Amino acid sequence: MADGGRQRAFIGSFTAAGGPGIVTAEVDTTGALTVLGTLDDVPDPSYLALSPDGRTLYAVSEATRGAVAAYRVSGDRPEPAGPPVPVDGSGPTHLGLFDGHVLTANYGSGSVTAVPLRPDGTLARTASGVLRHTGAGPCTPRQQGPHAHQVQSDPSGRWAVSVDLGTDSVRVCTLADGALALYRETALRPGSGPRHLAFHPDGTRAYVVNELSPSVTACRWDAAGGVLTPLSEIPVLPGAPAGDAYPSGIAVSADGRFVWTATRGEDVLSVLAVEGEELRLVTTVPCGGHWPRALTAAAGGLLYVANERSGDVTWFAVDPATGIPRRGGSIHVPAASCVVLG
């Protein structure tokens, strides 16, 4: 918590679709949100990440000429901490912190960029390296080339892991002297369209939500060898979708008993029970709006959903026995795209 013990949420949005930029909200003891302020200084800050000490917020600018920006968050509105830094890629959709760098997943150019962090948490003036993905998939036009959609550190902190929707694969990478290098690439089912990955709290399992087929791929993760092994693919819907069905976010409960996903079009949250190395679909519930782009699990058994097209952020309290979310309330945030708690 960056401000005297007061918990806050930071919400990204698409300014090109009428979003307010970055929204700061206060979080009360029930998980309810109250908007404190907004900042609109970069186009489409669609994904955010908070530094471990809670003092600095990082945002992508999901533009054709993509960038990353840093902000101080001691007050009710983020304050820019230096100019945005170009990522030498287009359409960055996600970012994560790894080994003294901010990494961005650049969907449009199918690449991952590393930008060094200074000791005070601000960004270096230029990127130190760009790793360009190669490959394609069978689902045209979505997979005519690589589309990096997410990048993050693994729980051990030894590896950077990137998920590519266009190549149906997950890449495990290293970072040395500011340069990213591919260590191992794991192929998933052709046409599945992997979007995001979430690790189990025990660090030995991982779950990949697939956008082009409404499913999750359960995997084993070996941090010592940097090896991701797909085990099974589980549907996140109880039957065939009635229309559009594009899964987006994925989260794992703090106790490791449940996995949740969000699916756009069907506009539902799916509850999956963790049973050893397998998953079992328990049920689905309405997401509280339309087109849930991101799903965030928070302490105290709370889930937050950024519903992009209905323009709201909805929060849910999770039943600890069943894992089933119960809607608590929502706030209006046009073109909401992600929620980060700090």
C-alpha positions as CSV (number, residue, x, y, z in Angstrom):
1,M,0.0,0.0,0.0
2,A,1.6,3.2,-1.2
3,D,-0.2,5.7,1.0
4,G,-0.2,5.2,4.7
5,G,-1.9,1.8,4.8
6,R,-4.8,3.0,2.6
7,Q,-5.5,0.4,-0.1
8,R,-6.0,1.6,-3.7
9,A,-6.8,0.2,-7.1
10,F,-5.4,1.5,-10.3
11,I,-7.5,0.9,-13.4
12,G,-6.3,1.1,-17.0
13,S,-8.6,2.1,-19.9
14,F,-8.6,2.7,-23.7
15,T,-8.6,6.4,-24.3
16,A,-9.3,5.8,-28.0
17,A,-12.7,4.3,-27.0
18,G,-13.5,7.1,-24.5
19,G,-11.7,5.9,-21.5
20,P,-10.3,8.3,-18.9
21,G,-6.8,7.0,-19.0
22,I,-5.5,5.8,-15.6
23,V,-8.0,5.8,-12.8
24,T,-7.1,5.7,-9.1
25,A,-9.8,4.3,-6.7
26,E,-9.9,3.8,-3.0
27,V,-10.7,0.2,-1.8
28,D,-12.7,-0.1,1.4
29,T,-12.8,-3.0,3.8
30,T,-15.5,-4.8,1.8
31,G,-13.6,-4.4,-1.5
32,A,-15.8,-1.7,-2.8
33,L,-14.2,1.0,-5.0
34,T,-14.5,4.8,-4.9
35,V,-12.9,6.8,-7.7
36,L,-10.3,9.3,-6.4
37,G,-8.8,10.8,-9.6
38,T,-7.8,10.2,-13.2
39,L,-4.8,10.9,-15.4
40,D,-4.8,11.0,-19.2
41,D,-1.3,11.6,-20.4
42,V,-0.5,8.7,-22.7
43,P,-2.8,7.0,-25.3
44,D,-4.5,3.7,-24.3
45,P,-2.8,2.8,-21.0
46,S,-4.5,-0.6,-21.2
47,Y,-2.3,-2.6,-18.8
48,L,-0.6,-1.6,-15.6
49,A,1.8,-3.1,-13.1
50,L,2.9,-1.9,-9.7
51,S,6.4,-2.0,-8.2
52,P,7.0,-4.4,-5.3
53,D,7.3,-1.4,-2.9
54,G,4.0,0.1,-4.2
55,R,5.5,3.4,-5.0
56,T,5.7,3.3,-8.8
57,L,3.1,2.3,-11.3
58,Y,4.0,1.3,-14.9
59,A,1.7,1.5,-17.9
60,V,1.9,0.4,-21.5
61,S,0.7,2.8,-24.2
62,E,-1.1,0.4,-26.6
63,A,-0.5,2.4,-29.7
64,T,1.0,1.7,-33.1
65,R,4.3,3.2,-31.8
66,G,4.1,1.5,-28.4
67,A,5.6,2.9,-25.2
68,V,5.9,2.3,-21.5
69,A,5.5,5.0,-18.8
70,A,6.3,5.2,-15.1
71,Y,4.3,7.1,-12.4
72,R,4.7,7.9,-8.7
73,V,1.5,7.0,-6.8
74,S,1.8,8.6,-3.4
75,G,-1.3,10.8,-3.9
76,D,-4.8,10.4,-5.3
77,R,-3.6,10.7,-8.9
78,P,-0.5,9.2,-10.5
79,E,2.3,11.7,-11.2
80,P,4.5,11.1,-14.3
81,A,8.0,10.0,-13.3
82,G,9.8,10.9,-16.6
83,P,8.7,10.8,-20.2
84,P,7.3,7.6,-21.9
85,V,9.9,5.3,-23.3
86,P,9.4,3.8,-26.8
87,V,9.4,0.0,-26.8
88,D,10.4,-0.4,-30.4
89,G,7.2,-2.4,-31.0
90,S,3.6,-1.9,-31.8
91,G,0.5,-2.5,-29.7
92,P,2.0,-3.5,-26.3
93,T,-0.8,-5.2,-24.4
94,H,0.9,-6.4,-21.2
95,L,3.9,-5.7,-19.0
96,G,5.7,-7.2,-16.1
97,L,8.8,-6.7,-13.9
98,F,11.8,-9.0,-14.3
99,D,15.4,-8.7,-13.1
100,G,15.6,-4.9,-12.9
101,H,13.7,-4.3,-16.1
102,V,10.1,-3.7,-17.3
103,L,9.2,-6.2,-20.0
104,T,6.4,-5.4,-22.5
105,A,4.5,-7.9,-24.7
106,N,3.9,-6.2,-28.0
107,Y,0.9,-7.8,-29.7
108,G,1.1,-5.9,-33.0
109,S,4.8,-6.6,-33.7
110,G,4.9,-10.0,-32.1
111,S,7.8,-9.1,-29.8
112,V,8.9,-8.6,-26.2
113,T,10.9,-5.5,-25.1
114,A,13.1,-5.0,-22.1
115,V,13.5,-1.5,-20.6
116,P,16.0,-1.1,-17.7
117,L,14.9,0.4,-14.4
118,R,17.0,2.9,-12.5
119,P,17.6,2.4,-8.8
120,D,14.8,4.8,-8.0
121,G,12.3,2.8,-10.1
122,T,12.1,5.2,-13.0
123,L,12.7,4.1,-16.6
124,A,15.9,4.3,-18.5
125,R,15.6,6.5,-21.6
126,T,15.7,3.7,-24.1
127,A,15.0,0.0,-24.4
128,S,17.9,-2.4,-23.9
129,G,16.6,-5.2,-26.1
130,V,13.8,-6.6,-28.2
131,L,13.1,-10.3,-28.8
132,R,11.1,-10.8,-31.9
133,H,8.9,-13.9,-32.1
134,T,8.5,-15.9,-35.2
135,G,5.9,-18.4,-36.4
136,A,2.2,-18.5,-37.2
137,G,-0.9,-20.6,-36.5
138,P,-3.8,-22.2,-38.5
139,C,-6.5,-19.7,-37.5
140,T,-6.6,-16.8,-40.0
141,P,-6.5,-13.9,-39.9
142,R,-5.7,-14.0,-36.1
143,Q,-2.6,-16.2,-36.5
144,Q,-0.9,-15.0,-39.6
145,G,2.1,-14.1,-37.6
146,P,3.3,-13.8,-34.0
147,H,1.2,-11.8,-31.4
148,A,2.9,-11.7,-28.0
149,H,0.0,-11.1,-25.5
150,Q,1.6,-11.4,-22.0
151,V,5.0,-11.5,-20.4
152,Q,5.9,-12.0,-16.7
153,S,8.5,-13.5,-14.4
154,D,8.0,-17.1,-13.2
155,P,7.6,-17.5,-9.4
156,S,11.3,-18.4,-8.9
157,G,12.4,-15.1,-10.6
158,R,14.8,-17.1,-12.9
159,W,12.8,-16.9,-16.1
160,A,10.7,-14.5,-18.2
161,V,7.7,-16.2,-19.6
162,S,5.8,-14.9,-22.7
163,V,2.6,-16.1,-24.2
164,D,2.0,-15.7,-27.9
165,L,-1.5,-16.0,-29.4
166,G,-0.3,-16.0,-33.0
167,T,2.2,-18.9,-32.7
168,D,0.2,-21.1,-30.2
169,S,3.2,-21.2,-27.9
170,V,4.8,-20.1,-24.6
171,R,8.4,-18.9,-24.6
172,V,10.7,-19.2,-21.7
173,C,13.5,-16.5,-21.9
174,T,16.6,-15.3,-20.1
175,L,17.8,-11.8,-19.7
176,A,21.5,-10.9,-19.7
177,D,23.1,-7.4,-20.0
178,G,19.7,-6.1,-20.9
179,A,19.2,-8.5,-23.8
180,L,16.4,-11.1,-23.9
181,A,17.2,-14.5,-25.3
182,L,14.9,-17.5,-26.1
183,Y,15.7,-20.5,-23.9
184,R,12.8,-22.8,-24.7
185,E,9.6,-22.7,-26.6
186,T,6.6,-24.9,-25.7
187,A,4.0,-25.6,-28.4
188,L,0.3,-25.7,-27.4
189,R,-2.6,-27.1,-29.5
190,P,-2.6,-25.5,-32.9
191,G,-5.4,-22.9,-33.2
192,S,-5.9,-22.6,-29.4
193,G,-4.7,-19.0,-29.3
194,P,-3.0,-18.8,-25.9
195,R,-3.5,-15.4,-24.3
196,H,-2.4,-15.3,-20.6
197,L,-0.8,-17.6,-18.1
198,A,-1.2,-17.8,-14.4
199,F,1.1,-19.8,-12.0
200,H,-0.2,-21.9,-9.1
201,P,1.0,-20.6,-5.7
202,D,3.2,-23.7,-5.2
203,G,5.2,-22.8,-8.3
204,T,5.0,-26.2,-9.9
205,R,1.9,-25.7,-12.0
206,A,0.7,-23.2,-14.5
207,Y,-2.6,-22.5,-16.4
208,V,-2.9,-20.9,-19.9
209,V,-6.2,-19.4,-20.9
210,N,-6.8,-19.8,-24.6
211,E,-8.6,-17.0,-26.5
212,L,-9.4,-18.7,-29.8
213,S,-10.9,-21.8,-28.1
214,P,-12.7,-21.3,-24.8
215,S,-10.4,-23.4,-22.7
216,V,-7.5,-23.6,-20.2
217,T,-4.4,-25.7,-20.7
218,A,-3.1,-27.1,-17.4
219,C,0.7,-27.4,-17.4
220,R,3.5,-28.7,-15.1
221,W,6.2,-26.1,-14.5
222,D,9.8,-27.0,-13.7
223,A,11.6,-23.9,-12.5
224,A,14.9,-25.6,-12.2
225,G,15.0,-26.5,-15.9
226,G,12.7,-23.8,-17.2
227,V,10.4,-26.5,-18.7
228,L,6.7,-26.0,-19.2
229,T,4.8,-29.3,-19.9
230,P,1.2,-29.2,-21.2
231,L,-0.9,-31.9,-19.5
232,S,-4.6,-31.3,-20.5
233,E,-7.0,-28.8,-22.0
234,I,-10.2,-28.1,-20.2
235,P,-13.3,-26.2,-21.5
236,V,-14.3,-23.0,-19.6
237,L,-17.9,-23.2,-20.8
238,P,-20.4,-25.9,-20.0
239,G,-21.5,-26.2,-23.7
240,A,-21.0,-24.7,-27.1
241,P,-21.1,-20.9,-27.0
242,A,-24.1,-19.2,-28.4
243,G,-22.0,-16.6,-30.2
244,D,-18.7,-14.9,-29.6
245,A,-16.7,-16.5,-26.8
246,Y,-13.2,-15.1,-26.3
247,P,-11.6,-15.9,-23.0
248,S,-9.4,-13.1,-21.6
249,G,-8.3,-13.0,-18.0
250,I,-7.2,-15.8,-15.7
251,A,-6.5,-15.9,-11.9
252,V,-5.6,-18.5,-9.3
253,S,-6.8,-18.4,-5.7
254,A,-4.2,-17.7,-3.0
255,D,-4.8,-21.1,-1.5
256,G,-4.4,-22.8,-4.9
257,R,-7.8,-24.5,-4.8
258,F,-9.5,-22.6,-7.6
259,V,-8.8,-21.1,-11.0
260,W,-11.1,-18.4,-12.5
261,T,-11.3,-17.2,-16.1
262,A,-13.3,-14.4,-17.8
263,T,-14.9,-14.9,-21.3
264,R,-16.0,-12.1,-23.5
265,G,-19.1,-12.4,-25.6
266,E,-20.6,-15.0,-23.2
267,D,-19.8,-12.4,-20.5
268,V,-19.2,-15.0,-17.8
269,L,-16.7,-15.9,-15.1
270,S,-15.8,-19.6,-15.0
271,V,-14.9,-21.4,-11.8
272,L,-12.5,-24.3,-12.1
273,A,-11.5,-26.6,-9.2
274,V,-7.9,-27.6,-8.9
275,E,-7.7,-31.4,-8.5
276,G,-4.0,-32.4,-8.5
277,E,-2.6,-31.6,-11.9
278,E,-6.0,-31.4,-13.5
279,L,-8.8,-28.9,-13.5
280,R,-12.6,-29.4,-13.3
281,L,-15.2,-26.9,-14.5
282,V,-17.5,-26.2,-11.5
283,T,-19.8,-23.5,-12.9
284,T,-20.1,-20.1,-14.6
285,V,-21.6,-16.8,-13.3
286,P,-22.3,-13.5,-15.0
287,C,-19.3,-11.1,-15.1
288,G,-21.4,-8.1,-14.1
289,G,-21.1,-6.3,-17.4
290,H,-20.2,-6.7,-21.1
291,W,-16.9,-7.8,-22.6
292,P,-14.7,-8.7,-19.5
293,R,-11.2,-7.9,-20.6
294,A,-9.3,-8.6,-17.4
295,L,-9.7,-10.5,-14.2
296,T,-7.8,-9.8,-11.0
297,A,-7.8,-11.8,-7.7
298,A,-7.1,-9.8,-4.5
299,A,-6.6,-10.6,-0.9
300,G,-9.6,-11.4,1.2
301,G,-11.3,-13.5,-1.4
302,L,-12.1,-10.7,-3.9
303,L,-12.2,-10.7,-7.7
304,Y,-12.3,-7.5,-9.8
305,V,-13.4,-7.6,-13.4
306,A,-12.8,-4.8,-16.0
307,N,-15.8,-4.9,-18.3
308,E,-14.6,-3.0,-21.4
309,R,-17.7,-2.5,-23.5
310,S,-20.1,-1.8,-20.6
311,G,-17.6,0.6,-19.1
312,D,-17.4,-0.6,-15.5
313,V,-15.3,-2.4,-13.0
314,T,-17.2,-5.0,-11.0
315,W,-16.1,-6.6,-7.8
316,F,-17.1,-10.0,-6.4
317,A,-16.7,-11.8,-3.0
318,V,-15.7,-15.4,-3.4
319,D,-17.2,-18.2,-1.4
320,P,-14.1,-19.9,0.2
321,A,-15.7,-23.3,0.1
322,T,-17.0,-23.4,-3.4
323,G,-14.9,-20.8,-5.2
324,I,-18.1,-19.2,-6.6
325,P,-18.0,-15.4,-6.9
326,R,-20.9,-13.3,-5.7
327,R,-21.3,-9.8,-7.2
328,G,-20.7,-7.0,-4.7
329,G,-21.0,-3.8,-6.8
330,S,-19.4,-1.8,-9.6
331,I,-18.1,1.7,-10.6
332,H,-18.3,3.4,-13.9
333,V,-15.0,3.4,-15.9
334,P,-15.5,3.8,-19.7
335,A,-13.5,1.3,-21.8
336,A,-12.0,-0.3,-18.6
337,S,-9.2,-2.7,-19.4
338,C,-7.4,-3.9,-16.2
339,V,-7.3,-3.5,-12.5
340,V,-4.2,-3.5,-10.2
341,L,-4.4,-3.5,-6.4
342,G,-1.8,-1.7,-4.3
